[in-house]
Amino acid sequence: MAKPDNRKNNVERLKQMRENTIENIEAAEETMSHDMSDKDKRDIQEKNERRKDSIQAFEAEIKDEQADRERGEY
């Protein structure tokens, strides 16, 4: 039997995931300040762009979840 969907902590969980992603971007940028190949730098830059896209998605989902919470949908 599947567990029921518990959305009560979704906003907090999504905010933590967003914060972790921001920290990963910062750590990757710090790593790029060290001596590394151009390919490695490009790989990190591309990954950070994907992370930035994820942050935007987290923010949209946080907004939706917060609206649901305010409407009392869970």
N, C-alpha and C positions, 0 to 999 in steps of 0.2 A: 504494500500500500504506500502511495506517495505521501510525502510530508506536505501539509498545507503550506501555501505561500505566506510567509511572514514578512511583511513589508515594513514593519514598524521601525526598523533601523536602517532602511535603505538610504535615506538622506545622509546619515552619518557615515555609513559605509562608503557611499560614493564620494563624499568629501575626503575621506581618508585615502581612497584610491587616487583621487585627483592630486592630493598633497604628495603622495608617494611618487607619482609620475613627475611632478614638478621637481622633486628632489633628484630623481633619476636624470632629468635633463641637466640640472646644475652639476651633478657629478660627472656626467659625460662631457660637459663643456670644460670642466676642470681637467679631465683626462686629456682633452685635446690640446691643452696648453703645454703638455709634455711632448717630447720628441717622438713622433710617429710618422708613418708613411702617409702620403696623400690619400691613398686608397682607404686606409683606416679612418682618416679624418672624414672623408666623404661618407663612409659607412655610418659613422657616428652622427653626422649631420642629417643623413637620410632618416636614421632611426629617431632622432629628435623631432624631425618634421612629423613623423607618424605619431610620436608622443603628443605633440601639440594638437594634432587632430583628435587624439583621444581625450585630451583635456576639454576641448570644445564639446565633444560628445558627453563627457561626464557632466559638464555644466548644464547642458540641455536636459539631461536626465534628472539632475538634481532639481532643476526648476519644475519639471513635470511631477516628480515625486513630492516636492514641497506643496505644490498646488493640490495634489490628491490628498495629502495629509490635512491641509487646511479645509478641504471640502468634507473631511471625515470619511473618506473612502476606505480607510483602514485604521 
